Amino acid sequence: MALRITDECINCDVCEPECPNGAIAQGQEIYVIDPLRCTECVGHFDAPQCRTVCPVDCILPDPQRVESRERLYAKYLALAAGEQRAASG
């Protein structure tokens, strides 16, 4: 499933640069995760890098976005293919 950032976020800025899919951005009050780009780092790493570096443990699975590991990998492949097309065009 995609991840979400809770209200406990302290805007420390460490999660955003760790996301290999560019799914994390500054929201109006706290950082937010784009569920269409979040693969929980499947295809890149063994664990979600944002959760690894978060000092307040405020990045949790989003129960509204349940996805299997296979679906997350398919999303990773689609994102990677889109980036390749953008780079070559």
HELIX and SHEET records of a PDB file:
HELIX    1   1 GLU A   16  GLU A   18  5                                   3    
HELIX    2   2 GLN A   49  VAL A   53  1                                   5    
HELIX    3   3 ARG A   69  SER A   88  1                                  20    
SHEET    1   A 2 LEU A   3  ILE A   5  0                                        
SHEET    2   A 2 ILE A  59  PRO A  61 -1                                        
SHEET    1   B 2 ILE A  24  GLN A  26  0                                        
SHEET    2   B 2 TYR A  31  ILE A  33 -1                                        
END                                                                             
